[in-house]
Amino acid sequence: MLSRLEPMRKFVHVLRRHQQAVVALIDTRGINRVVRMVNNRASDYRNLDAFSDMIYLAAGDLDLPEQIPERFRTL
């Protein structure tokens, strides 16, 4: 908004008005990218639950070695 260029000021004003929609679009595209990546890794899943589990596994911040009990760890 400190710019002396009127088109820049107008752009910032529009961006601020639609900030929530822009953030939602960025988040959605990020999720779509993860889904495409998981789908390309393995082209055939036995059911939808297995596919959704792989999406959650790829998109989440799950630390798998931390989830395995100490007595079952081999490394």
mmCIF file of the N, C-alpha and C atoms, coordinates in Angstrom:
data_MODEL
# 
_entry.id   MODEL 
# 
loop_
_atom_site.group_PDB 
_atom_site.id 
_atom_site.type_symbol 
_atom_site.label_atom_id 
_atom_site.label_alt_id 
_atom_site.label_comp_id 
_atom_site.label_asym_id 
_atom_site.label_entity_id 
_atom_site.label_seq_id 
_atom_site.pdbx_PDB_ins_code 
_atom_site.Cartn_x 
_atom_site.Cartn_y 
_atom_site.Cartn_z 
_atom_site.occupancy 
_atom_site.B_iso_or_equiv 
_atom_site.pdbx_formal_charge 
_atom_site.auth_seq_id 
_atom_site.auth_comp_id 
_atom_site.auth_asym_id 
_atom_site.auth_atom_id 
_atom_site.pdbx_PDB_model_num 
ATOM 1   N N  . MET A 1 1  ? 0.818   -1.198  0.000   1.00 0.00 ? 1  MET A N  1 
ATOM 2   C CA . MET A 1 1  ? 0.000   0.000   0.000   1.00 0.00 ? 1  MET A CA 1 
ATOM 3   C C  . MET A 1 1  ? 0.861   1.261   0.000   1.00 0.00 ? 1  MET A C  1 
ATOM 4   N N  . LEU A 1 2  ? 2.145   1.114   0.268   1.00 0.00 ? 2  LEU A N  1 
ATOM 5   C CA . LEU A 1 2  ? 3.025   2.275   0.286   1.00 0.00 ? 2  LEU A CA 1 
ATOM 6   C C  . LEU A 1 2  ? 3.552   2.648   -1.093  1.00 0.00 ? 2  LEU A C  1 
ATOM 7   N N  . SER A 1 3  ? 3.255   1.816   -2.081  1.00 0.00 ? 3  SER A N  1 
ATOM 8   C CA . SER A 1 3  ? 3.723   2.077   -3.430  1.00 0.00 ? 3  SER A CA 1 
ATOM 9   C C  . SER A 1 3  ? 3.017   3.304   -4.010  1.00 0.00 ? 3  SER A C  1 
ATOM 10  N N  . ARG A 1 4  ? 3.726   4.025   -4.843  1.00 0.00 ? 4  ARG A N  1 
ATOM 11  C CA . ARG A 1 4  ? 3.120   5.170   -5.520  1.00 0.00 ? 4  ARG A CA 1 
ATOM 12  C C  . ARG A 1 4  ? 2.430   4.750   -6.807  1.00 0.00 ? 4  ARG A C  1 
ATOM 13  N N  . LEU A 1 5  ? 2.604   3.503   -7.187  1.00 0.00 ? 5  LEU A N  1 
ATOM 14  C CA . LEU A 1 5  ? 1.967   3.006   -8.404  1.00 0.00 ? 5  LEU A CA 1 
ATOM 15  C C  . LEU A 1 5  ? 0.536   2.572   -8.089  1.00 0.00 ? 5  LEU A C  1 
ATOM 16  N N  . GLU A 1 6  ? -0.395  3.183   -8.753  1.00 0.00 ? 6  GLU A N  1 
ATOM 17  C CA . GLU A 1 6  ? -1.811  2.887   -8.498  1.00 0.00 ? 6  GLU A CA 1 
ATOM 18  C C  . GLU A 1 6  ? -2.181  1.436   -8.809  1.00 0.00 ? 6  GLU A C  1 
ATOM 19  N N  . PRO A 1 7  ? -1.683  0.807   -9.894  1.00 0.00 ? 7  PRO A N  1 
ATOM 20  C CA . PRO A 1 7  ? -2.016  -0.604  -10.139 1.00 0.00 ? 7  PRO A CA 1 
ATOM 21  C C  . PRO A 1 7  ? -1.540  -1.525  -9.010  1.00 0.00 ? 7  PRO A C  1 
ATOM 22  N N  . MET A 1 8  ? -0.391  -1.243  -8.426  1.00 0.00 ? 8  MET A N  1 
ATOM 23  C CA . MET A 1 8  ? 0.098   -2.055  -7.309  1.00 0.00 ? 8  MET A CA 1 
ATOM 24  C C  . MET A 1 8  ? -0.800  -1.895  -6.088  1.00 0.00 ? 8  MET A C  1 
ATOM 25  N N  . ARG A 1 9  ? -1.221  -0.692  -5.816  1.00 0.00 ? 9  ARG A N  1 
ATOM 26  C CA . ARG A 1 9  ? -2.107  -0.439  -4.663  1.00 0.00 ? 9  ARG A CA 1 
ATOM 27  C C  . ARG A 1 9  ? -3.443  -1.146  -4.860  1.00 0.00 ? 9  ARG A C  1 
ATOM 28  N N  . LYS A 1 10 ? -3.949  -1.105  -6.082  1.00 0.00 ? 10 LYS A N  1 
ATOM 29  C CA . LYS A 1 10 ? -5.215  -1.775  -6.392  1.00 0.00 ? 10 LYS A CA 1 
ATOM 30  C C  . LYS A 1 10 ? -5.068  -3.287  -6.222  1.00 0.00 ? 10 LYS A C  1 
ATOM 31  N N  . PHE A 1 11 ? -3.931  -3.842  -6.704  1.00 0.00 ? 11 PHE A N  1 
ATOM 32  C CA . PHE A 1 11 ? -3.677  -5.270  -6.577  1.00 0.00 ? 11 PHE A CA 1 
ATOM 33  C C  . PHE A 1 11 ? -3.626  -5.695  -5.109  1.00 0.00 ? 11 PHE A C  1 
ATOM 34  N N  . VAL A 1 12 ? -2.927  -4.942  -4.278  1.00 0.00 ? 12 VAL A N  1 
ATOM 35  C CA . VAL A 1 12 ? -2.833  -5.258  -2.845  1.00 0.00 ? 12 VAL A CA 1 
ATOM 36  C C  . VAL A 1 12 ? -4.201  -5.174  -2.189  1.00 0.00 ? 12 VAL A C  1 
ATOM 37  N N  . HIS A 1 13 ? -4.986  -4.197  -2.579  1.00 0.00 ? 13 HIS A N  1 
ATOM 38  C CA . HIS A 1 13 ? -6.333  -4.059  -2.017  1.00 0.00 ? 13 HIS A CA 1 
ATOM 39  C C  . HIS A 1 13 ? -7.194  -5.277  -2.367  1.00 0.00 ? 13 HIS A C  1 
ATOM 40  N N  . VAL A 1 14 ? -7.149  -5.712  -3.625  1.00 0.00 ? 14 VAL A N  1 
ATOM 41  C CA . VAL A 1 14 ? -7.911  -6.887  -4.051  1.00 0.00 ? 14 VAL A CA 1 
ATOM 42  C C  . VAL A 1 14 ? -7.400  -8.139  -3.338  1.00 0.00 ? 14 VAL A C  1 
ATOM 43  N N  . LEU A 1 15 ? -6.092  -8.264  -3.218  1.00 0.00 ? 15 LEU A N  1 
ATOM 44  C CA . LEU A 1 15 ? -5.500  -9.420  -2.546  1.00 0.00 ? 15 LEU A CA 1 
ATOM 45  C C  . LEU A 1 15 ? -5.923  -9.481  -1.081  1.00 0.00 ? 15 LEU A C  1 
ATOM 46  N N  . ARG A 1 16 ? -5.948  -8.371  -0.411  1.00 0.00 ? 16 ARG A N  1 
ATOM 47  C CA . ARG A 1 16 ? -6.381  -8.350  0.992   1.00 0.00 ? 16 ARG A CA 1 
ATOM 48  C C  . ARG A 1 16 ? -7.859  -8.701  1.135   1.00 0.00 ? 16 ARG A C  1 
ATOM 49  N N  . ARG A 1 17 ? -8.662  -8.242  0.177   1.00 0.00 ? 17 ARG A N  1 
ATOM 50  C CA . ARG A 1 17 ? -10.100 -8.551  0.233   1.00 0.00 ? 17 ARG A CA 1 
ATOM 51  C C  . ARG A 1 17 ? -10.362 -10.042 0.074   1.00 0.00 ? 17 ARG A C  1 
ATOM 52  N N  . HIS A 1 18 ? -9.545  -10.719 -0.738  1.00 0.00 ? 18 HIS A N  1 
ATOM 53  C CA . HIS A 1 18 ? -9.763  -12.129 -1.054  1.00 0.00 ? 18 HIS A CA 1 
ATOM 54  C C  . HIS A 1 18 ? -8.696  -13.028 -0.422  1.00 0.00 ? 18 HIS A C  1 
ATOM 55  N N  . GLN A 1 19 ? -8.129  -12.614 0.673   1.00 0.00 ? 19 GLN A N  1 
ATOM 56  C CA . GLN A 1 19 ? -7.017  -13.343 1.280   1.00 0.00 ? 19 GLN A CA 1 
ATOM 57  C C  . GLN A 1 19 ? -7.397  -14.781 1.648   1.00 0.00 ? 19 GLN A C  1 
ATOM 58  N N  . GLN A 1 20 ? -8.551  -14.987 2.240   1.00 0.00 ? 20 GLN A N  1 
ATOM 59  C CA . GLN A 1 20 ? -8.957  -16.337 2.651   1.00 0.00 ? 20 GLN A CA 1 
ATOM 60  C C  . GLN A 1 20 ? -9.124  -17.256 1.453   1.00 0.00 ? 20 GLN A C  1 
ATOM 61  N N  . ALA A 1 21 ? -9.680  -16.752 0.377   1.00 0.00 ? 21 ALA A N  1 
ATOM 62  C CA . ALA A 1 21 ? -9.859  -17.572 -0.825  1.00 0.00 ? 21 ALA A CA 1 
ATOM 63  C C  . ALA A 1 21 ? -8.523  -17.928 -1.454  1.00 0.00 ? 21 ALA A C  1 
ATOM 64  N N  . VAL A 1 22 ? -7.577  -17.005 -1.435  1.00 0.00 ? 22 VAL A N  1 
ATOM 65  C CA . VAL A 1 22 ? -6.252  -17.271 -2.009  1.00 0.00 ? 22 VAL A CA 1 
ATOM 66  C C  . VAL A 1 22 ? -5.538  -18.342 -1.194  1.00 0.00 ? 22 VAL A C  1 
ATOM 67  N N  . VAL A 1 23 ? -5.597  -18.235 0.124   1.00 0.00 ? 23 VAL A N  1 
ATOM 68  C CA . VAL A 1 23 ? -4.957  -19.230 0.985   1.00 0.00 ? 23 VAL A CA 1 
ATOM 69  C C  . VAL A 1 23 ? -5.609  -20.598 0.792   1.00 0.00 ? 23 VAL A C  1 
ATOM 70  N N  . ALA A 1 24 ? -6.927  -20.641 0.685   1.00 0.00 ? 24 ALA A N  1 
ATOM 71  C CA . ALA A 1 24 ? -7.626  -21.912 0.460   1.00 0.00 ? 24 ALA A CA 1 
ATOM 72  C C  . ALA A 1 24 ? -7.219  -22.531 -0.872  1.00 0.00 ? 24 ALA A C  1 
ATOM 73  N N  . LEU A 1 25 ? -7.061  -21.721 -1.893  1.00 0.00 ? 25 LEU A N  1 
ATOM 74  C CA . LEU A 1 25 ? -6.645  -22.234 -3.199  1.00 0.00 ? 25 LEU A CA 1 
ATOM 75  C C  . LEU A 1 25 ? -5.239  -22.820 -3.133  1.00 0.00 ? 25 LEU A C  1 
ATOM 76  N N  . ILE A 1 26 ? -4.345  -22.147 -2.453  1.00 0.00 ? 26 ILE A N  1 
ATOM 77  C CA . ILE A 1 26 ? -2.980  -22.649 -2.325  1.00 0.00 ? 26 ILE A CA 1 
ATOM 78  C C  . ILE A 1 26 ? -2.975  -23.968 -1.565  1.00 0.00 ? 26 ILE A C  1 
ATOM 79  N N  . ASP A 1 27 ? -3.736  -24.061 -0.478  1.00 0.00 ? 27 ASP A N  1 
ATOM 80  C CA . ASP A 1 27 ? -3.820  -25.310 0.277   1.00 0.00 ? 27 ASP A CA 1 
ATOM 81  C C  . ASP A 1 27 ? -4.397  -26.432 -0.567  1.00 0.00 ? 27 ASP A C  1 
ATOM 82  N N  . THR A 1 28 ? -5.440  -26.152 -1.332  1.00 0.00 ? 28 THR A N  1 
ATOM 83  C CA . THR A 1 28 ? -6.075  -27.165 -2.164  1.00 0.00 ? 28 THR A CA 1 
ATOM 84  C C  . THR A 1 28 ? -5.113  -27.683 -3.218  1.00 0.00 ? 28 THR A C  1 
ATOM 85  N N  . ARG A 1 29 ? -4.370  -26.785 -3.840  1.00 0.00 ? 29 ARG A N  1 
ATOM 86  C CA . ARG A 1 29 ? -3.420  -27.229 -4.859  1.00 0.00 ? 29 ARG A CA 1 
ATOM 87  C C  . ARG A 1 29 ? -2.315  -28.068 -4.237  1.00 0.00 ? 29 ARG A C  1 
ATOM 88  N N  . GLY A 1 30 ? -1.939  -27.765 -3.002  1.00 0.00 ? 30 GLY A N  1 
ATOM 89  C CA . GLY A 1 30 ? -0.937  -28.575 -2.322  1.00 0.00 ? 30 GLY A CA 1 
ATOM 90  C C  . GLY A 1 30 ? -1.441  -29.981 -2.079  1.00 0.00 ? 30 GLY A C  1 
ATOM 91  N N  . ILE A 1 31 ? -2.701  -30.103 -1.674  1.00 0.00 ? 31 ILE A N  1 
ATOM 92  C CA . ILE A 1 31 ? -3.295  -31.422 -1.439  1.00 0.00 ? 31 ILE A CA 1 
ATOM 93  C C  . ILE A 1 31 ? -3.429  -32.177 -2.754  1.00 0.00 ? 31 ILE A C  1 
ATOM 94  N N  . ASN A 1 32 ? -3.840  -31.487 -3.813  1.00 0.00 ? 32 ASN A N  1 
ATOM 95  C CA . ASN A 1 32 ? -3.962  -32.147 -5.116  1.00 0.00 ? 32 ASN A CA 1 
ATOM 96  C C  . ASN A 1 32 ? -2.619  -32.681 -5.584  1.00 0.00 ? 32 ASN A C  1 
ATOM 97  N N  . ARG A 1 33 ? -1.562  -31.938 -5.326  1.00 0.00 ? 33 ARG A N  1 
ATOM 98  C CA . ARG A 1 33 ? -0.226  -32.388 -5.712  1.00 0.00 ? 33 ARG A CA 1 
ATOM 99  C C  . ARG A 1 33 ? 0.148   -33.656 -4.969  1.00 0.00 ? 33 ARG A C  1 
ATOM 100 N N  . VAL A 1 34 ? -0.187  -33.731 -3.690  1.00 0.00 ? 34 VAL A N  1 
ATOM 101 C CA . VAL A 1 34 ? 0.116   -34.927 -2.894  1.00 0.00 ? 34 VAL A CA 1 
ATOM 102 C C  . VAL A 1 34 ? -0.685  -36.115 -3.405  1.00 0.00 ? 34 VAL A C  1 
ATOM 103 N N  . VAL A 1 35 ? -1.951  -35.901 -3.721  1.00 0.00 ? 35 VAL A N  1 
ATOM 104 C CA . VAL A 1 35 ? -2.792  -36.995 -4.228  1.00 0.00 ? 35 VAL A CA 1 
ATOM 105 C C  . VAL A 1 35 ? -2.251  -37.515 -5.557  1.00 0.00 ? 35 VAL A C  1 
ATOM 106 N N  . ARG A 1 36 ? -1.859  -36.610 -6.456  1.00 0.00 ? 36 ARG A N  1 
ATOM 107 C CA . ARG A 1 36 ? -1.288  -37.049 -7.736  1.00 0.00 ? 36 ARG A CA 1 
ATOM 108 C C  . ARG A 1 36 ? 0.017   -37.805 -7.526  1.00 0.00 ? 36 ARG A C  1 
ATOM 109 N N  . MET A 1 37 ? 0.844   -37.344 -6.582  1.00 0.00 ? 37 MET A N  1 
ATOM 110 C CA . MET A 1 37 ? 2.107   -38.005 -6.312  1.00 0.00 ? 37 MET A CA 1 
ATOM 111 C C  . MET A 1 37 ? 1.874   -39.423 -5.794  1.00 0.00 ? 37 MET A C  1 
ATOM 112 N N  . VAL A 1 38 ? 0.927   -39.588 -4.872  1.00 0.00 ? 38 VAL A N  1 
ATOM 113 C CA . VAL A 1 38 ? 0.608   -40.911 -4.337  1.00 0.00 ? 38 VAL A CA 1 
ATOM 114 C C  . VAL A 1 38 ? 0.026   -41.798 -5.424  1.00 0.00 ? 38 VAL A C  1 
ATOM 115 N N  . ASN A 1 39 ? -0.824  -41.253 -6.262  1.00 0.00 ? 39 ASN A N  1 
ATOM 116 C CA . ASN A 1 39 ? -1.431  -42.031 -7.334  1.00 0.00 ? 39 ASN A CA 1 
ATOM 117 C C  . ASN A 1 39 ? -0.389  -42.488 -8.349  1.00 0.00 ? 39 ASN A C  1 
ATOM 118 N N  . ASN A 1 40 ? 0.615   -41.672 -8.610  1.00 0.00 ? 40 ASN A N  1 
ATOM 119 C CA . ASN A 1 40 ? 1.652   -42.048 -9.566  1.00 0.00 ? 40 ASN A CA 1 
ATOM 120 C C  . ASN A 1 40 ? 2.607   -43.087 -9.001  1.00 0.00 ? 40 ASN A C  1 
ATOM 121 N N  . ARG A 1 41 ? 2.781   -43.116 -7.691  1.00 0.00 ? 41 ARG A N  1 
ATOM 122 C CA . ARG A 1 41 ? 3.677   -44.107 -7.084  1.00 0.00 ? 41 ARG A CA 1 
ATOM 123 C C  . ARG A 1 41 ? 3.194   -45.525 -7.336  1.00 0.00 ? 41 ARG A C  1 
ATOM 124 N N  . ALA A 1 42 ? 1.941   -45.748 -7.102  1.00 0.00 ? 42 ALA A N  1 
ATOM 125 C CA . ALA A 1 42 ? 1.367   -47.079 -7.309  1.00 0.00 ? 42 ALA A CA 1 
ATOM 126 C C  . ALA A 1 42 ? 0.042   -46.884 -8.035  1.00 0.00 ? 42 ALA A C  1 
ATOM 127 N N  . SER A 1 43 ? -0.081  -47.484 -9.178  1.00 0.00 ? 43 SER A N  1 
ATOM 128 C CA . SER A 1 43 ? -1.251  -47.214 -10.006 1.00 0.00 ? 43 SER A CA 1 
ATOM 129 C C  . SER A 1 43 ? -2.490  -48.008 -9.606  1.00 0.00 ? 43 SER A C  1 
ATOM 130 N N  . ASP A 1 44 ? -2.329  -49.034 -8.775  1.00 0.00 ? 44 ASP A N  1 
ATOM 131 C CA . ASP A 1 44 ? -3.487  -49.861 -8.450  1.00 0.00 ? 44 ASP A CA 1 
ATOM 132 C C  . ASP A 1 44 ? -3.555  -50.110 -6.952  1.00 0.00 ? 44 ASP A C  1 
ATOM 133 N N  . TYR A 1 45 ? -4.633  -49.672 -6.344  1.00 0.00 ? 45 TYR A N  1 
ATOM 134 C CA . TYR A 1 45 ? -4.891  -49.939 -4.934  1.00 0.00 ? 45 TYR A CA 1 
ATOM 135 C C  . TYR A 1 45 ? -6.079  -50.882 -4.852  1.00 0.00 ? 45 TYR A C  1 
ATOM 136 N N  . ARG A 1 46 ? -6.064  -51.742 -3.859  1.00 0.00 ? 46 ARG A N  1 
ATOM 137 C CA . ARG A 1 46 ? -7.148  -52.725 -3.756  1.00 0.00 ? 46 ARG A CA 1 
ATOM 138 C C  . ARG A 1 46 ? -8.481  -52.096 -3.403  1.00 0.00 ? 46 ARG A C  1 
ATOM 139 N N  . ASN A 1 47 ? -8.428  -51.030 -2.615  1.00 0.00 ? 47 ASN A N  1 
ATOM 140 C CA . ASN A 1 47 ? -9.667  -50.346 -2.271  1.00 0.00 ? 47 ASN A CA 1 
ATOM 141 C C  . ASN A 1 47 ? -9.376  -48.872 -1.982  1.00 0.00 ? 47 ASN A C  1 
ATOM 142 N N  . LEU A 1 48 ? -10.431 -48.119 -1.798  1.00 0.00 ? 48 LEU A N  1 
ATOM 143 C CA . LEU A 1 48 ? -10.304 -46.687 -1.566  1.00 0.00 ? 48 LEU A CA 1 
ATOM 144 C C  . LEU A 1 48 ? -9.659  -46.393 -0.215  1.00 0.00 ? 48 LEU A C  1 
ATOM 145 N N  . ASP A 1 49 ? -9.882  -47.266 0.769   1.00 0.00 ? 49 ASP A N  1 
ATOM 146 C CA . ASP A 1 49 ? -9.278  -47.057 2.087   1.00 0.00 ? 49 ASP A CA 1 
ATOM 147 C C  . ASP A 1 49 ? -7.753  -47.107 2.018   1.00 0.00 ? 49 ASP A C  1 
ATOM 148 N N  . ALA A 1 50 ? -7.206  -48.031 1.248   1.00 0.00 ? 50 ALA A N  1 
ATOM 149 C CA . ALA A 1 50 ? -5.756  -48.119 1.108   1.00 0.00 ? 50 ALA A CA 1 
ATOM 150 C C  . ALA A 1 50 ? -5.205  -46.868 0.429   1.00 0.00 ? 50 ALA A C  1 
ATOM 151 N N  . PHE A 1 51 ? -5.917  -46.365 -0.569  1.00 0.00 ? 51 PHE A N  1 
ATOM 152 C CA . PHE A 1 51 ? -5.493  -45.151 -1.260  1.00 0.00 ? 51 PHE A CA 1 
ATOM 153 C C  . PHE A 1 51 ? -5.531  -43.947 -0.321  1.00 0.00 ? 51 PHE A C  1 
ATOM 154 N N  . SER A 1 52 ? -6.611  -43.811 0.447   1.00 0.00 ? 52 SER A N  1 
ATOM 155 C CA . SER A 1 52 ? -6.703  -42.675 1.372   1.00 0.00 ? 52 SER A CA 1 
ATOM 156 C C  . SER A 1 52 ? -5.674  -42.787 2.490   1.00 0.00 ? 52 SER A C  1 
ATOM 157 N N  . ASP A 1 53 ? -5.366  -44.001 2.936   1.00 0.00 ? 53 ASP A N  1 
ATOM 158 C CA . ASP A 1 53 ? -4.316  -44.172 3.947   1.00 0.00 ? 53 ASP A CA 1 
ATOM 159 C C  . ASP A 1 53 ? -2.966  -43.706 3.423   1.00 0.00 ? 53 ASP A C  1 
ATOM 160 N N  . MET A 1 54 ? -2.672  -44.004 2.162   1.00 0.00 ? 54 MET A N  1 
ATOM 161 C CA . MET A 1 54 ? -1.409  -43.561 1.577   1.00 0.00 ? 54 MET A CA 1 
ATOM 162 C C  . MET A 1 54 ? -1.362  -42.038 1.438   1.00 0.00 ? 54 MET A C  1 
ATOM 163 N N  . ILE A 1 55 ? -2.491  -41.427 1.142   1.00 0.00 ? 55 ILE A N  1 
ATOM 164 C CA . ILE A 1 55 ? -2.546  -39.964 1.053   1.00 0.00 ? 55 ILE A CA 1 
ATOM 165 C C  . ILE A 1 55 ? -2.273  -39.352 2.414   1.00 0.00 ? 55 ILE A C  1 
ATOM 166 N N  . TYR A 1 56 ? -2.924  -39.881 3.460   1.00 0.00 ? 56 TYR A N  1 
ATOM 167 C CA . TYR A 1 56 ? -2.684  -39.361 4.810   1.00 0.00 ? 56 TYR A CA 1 
ATOM 168 C C  . TYR A 1 56 ? -1.232  -39.575 5.228   1.00 0.00 ? 56 TYR A C  1 
ATOM 169 N N  . LEU A 1 57 ? -0.661  -40.692 4.856   1.00 0.00 ? 57 LEU A N  1 
ATOM 170 C CA . LEU A 1 57 ? 0.719   -40.986 5.208   1.00 0.00 ? 57 LEU A CA 1 
ATOM 171 C C  . LEU A 1 57 ? 1.675   -40.023 4.500   1.00 0.00 ? 57 LEU A C  1 
ATOM 172 N N  . ALA A 1 58 ? 1.402   -39.714 3.234   1.00 0.00 ? 58 ALA A N  1 
ATOM 173 C CA . ALA A 1 58 ? 2.275   -38.818 2.479   1.00 0.00 ? 58 ALA A CA 1 
ATOM 174 C C  . ALA A 1 58 ? 2.099   -37.359 2.893   1.00 0.00 ? 58 ALA A C  1 
ATOM 175 N N  . ALA A 1 59 ? 0.881   -36.963 3.229   1.00 0.00 ? 59 ALA A N  1 
ATOM 176 C CA . ALA A 1 59 ? 0.605   -35.559 3.537   1.00 0.00 ? 59 ALA A CA 1 
ATOM 177 C C  . ALA A 1 59 ? 0.856   -35.216 4.994   1.00 0.00 ? 59 ALA A C  1 
ATOM 178 N N  . GLY A 1 60 ? 0.790   -36.198 5.859   1.00 0.00 ? 60 GLY A N  1 
ATOM 179 C CA . GLY A 1 60 ? 0.925   -35.921 7.280   1.00 0.00 ? 60 GLY A CA 1 
ATOM 180 C C  . GLY A 1 60 ? 2.361   -35.812 7.727   1.00 0.00 ? 60 GLY A C  1 
ATOM 181 N N  . ASP A 1 61 ? 2.530   -35.308 8.922   1.00 0.00 ? 61 ASP A N  1 
ATOM 182 C CA . ASP A 1 61 ? 3.855   -35.198 9.525   1.00 0.00 ? 61 ASP A CA 1 
ATOM 183 C C  . ASP A 1 61 ? 4.076   -36.352 10.488  1.00 0.00 ? 61 ASP A C  1 
ATOM 184 N N  . LEU A 1 62 ? 3.776   -37.535 10.056  1.00 0.00 ? 62 LEU A N  1 
ATOM 185 C CA . LEU A 1 62 ? 3.876   -38.709 10.907  1.00 0.00 ? 62 LEU A CA 1 
ATOM 186 C C  . LEU A 1 62 ? 5.306   -39.220 10.906  1.00 0.00 ? 62 LEU A C  1 
ATOM 187 N N  . ASP A 1 63 ? 5.853   -39.403 12.086  1.00 0.00 ? 63 ASP A N  1 
ATOM 188 C CA . ASP A 1 63 ? 7.199   -39.941 12.238  1.00 0.00 ? 63 ASP A CA 1 
ATOM 189 C C  . ASP A 1 63 ? 7.052   -41.431 12.531  1.00 0.00 ? 63 ASP A C  1 
ATOM 190 N N  . LEU A 1 64 ? 7.156   -42.260 11.481  1.00 0.00 ? 64 LEU A N  1 
ATOM 191 C CA . LEU A 1 64 ? 6.912   -43.691 11.628  1.00 0.00 ? 64 LEU A CA 1 
ATOM 192 C C  . LEU A 1 64 ? 7.844   -44.378 12.619  1.00 0.00 ? 64 LEU A C  1 
ATOM 193 N N  . PRO A 1 65 ? 9.158   -44.142 12.590  1.00 0.00 ? 65 PRO A N  1 
ATOM 194 C CA . PRO A 1 65 ? 10.007  -44.816 13.574  1.00 0.00 ? 65 PRO A CA 1 
ATOM 195 C C  . PRO A 1 65 ? 9.610   -44.489 15.019  1.00 0.00 ? 65 PRO A C  1 
ATOM 196 N N  . GLU A 1 66 ? 9.095   -43.312 15.238  1.00 0.00 ? 66 GLU A N  1 
ATOM 197 C CA . GLU A 1 66 ? 8.661   -42.929 16.584  1.00 0.00 ? 66 GLU A CA 1 
ATOM 198 C C  . GLU A 1 66 ? 7.419   -43.720 17.009  1.00 0.00 ? 66 GLU A C  1 
ATOM 199 N N  . GLN A 1 67 ? 6.603   -44.148 16.062  1.00 0.00 ? 67 GLN A N  1 
ATOM 200 C CA . GLN A 1 67 ? 5.363   -44.863 16.367  1.00 0.00 ? 67 GLN A CA 1 
ATOM 201 C C  . GLN A 1 67 ? 5.595   -46.345 16.667  1.00 0.00 ? 67 GLN A C  1 
ATOM 202 N N  . ILE A 1 68 ? 6.748   -46.875 16.296  1.00 0.00 ? 68 ILE A N  1 
ATOM 203 C CA . ILE A 1 68 ? 7.046   -48.287 16.528  1.00 0.00 ? 68 ILE A CA 1 
ATOM 204 C C  . ILE A 1 68 ? 7.580   -48.437 17.958  1.00 0.00 ? 68 ILE A C  1 
ATOM 205 N N  . PRO A 1 69 ? 7.000   -49.350 18.734  1.00 0.00 ? 69 PRO A N  1 
ATOM 206 C CA . PRO A 1 69 ? 7.497   -49.544 20.110  1.00 0.00 ? 69 PRO A CA 1 
ATOM 207 C C  . PRO A 1 69 ? 8.988   -49.938 20.111  1.00 0.00 ? 69 PRO A C  1 
ATOM 208 N N  . GLU A 1 70 ? 9.667   -49.533 21.130  1.00 0.00 ? 70 GLU A N  1 
ATOM 209 C CA . GLU A 1 70 ? 11.115  -49.725 21.238  1.00 0.00 ? 70 GLU A CA 1 
ATOM 210 C C  . GLU A 1 70 ? 11.510  -51.192 21.098  1.00 0.00 ? 70 GLU A C  1 
ATOM 211 N N  . ARG A 1 71 ? 10.733  -52.093 21.653  1.00 0.00 ? 71 ARG A N  1 
ATOM 212 C CA . ARG A 1 71 ? 11.111  -53.517 21.622  1.00 0.00 ? 71 ARG A CA 1 
ATOM 213 C C  . ARG A 1 71 ? 11.018  -54.141 20.232  1.00 0.00 ? 71 ARG A C  1 
ATOM 214 N N  . PHE A 1 72 ? 10.276  -53.494 19.316  1.00 0.00 ? 72 PHE A N  1 
ATOM 215 C CA . PHE A 1 72 ? 10.137  -54.039 17.961  1.00 0.00 ? 72 PHE A CA 1 
ATOM 216 C C  . PHE A 1 72 ? 11.086  -53.376 16.961  1.00 0.00 ? 72 PHE A C  1 
ATOM 217 N N  . ARG A 1 73 ? 11.800  -52.350 17.365  1.00 0.00 ? 73 ARG A N  1 
ATOM 218 C CA . ARG A 1 73 ? 12.725  -51.659 16.455  1.00 0.00 ? 73 ARG A CA 1 
ATOM 219 C C  . ARG A 1 73 ? 13.938  -52.527 16.195  1.00 0.00 ? 73 ARG A C  1 
ATOM 220 N N  . THR A 1 74 ? 14.370  -52.519 14.943  1.00 0.00 ? 74 THR A N  1 
ATOM 221 C CA . THR A 1 74 ? 15.540  -53.318 14.587  1.00 0.00 ? 74 THR A CA 1 
ATOM 222 C C  . THR A 1 74 ? 16.760  -52.447 14.357  1.00 0.00 ? 74 THR A C  1 
ATOM 223 N N  . LEU A 1 75 ? 16.582  -51.169 14.166  1.00 0.00 ? 75 LEU A N  1 
ATOM 224 C CA . LEU A 1 75 ? 17.716  -50.277 13.907  1.00 0.00 ? 75 LEU A CA 1 
ATOM 225 C C  . LEU A 1 75 ? 18.100  -49.510 15.135  1.00 0.00 ? 75 LEU A C  1 
# 
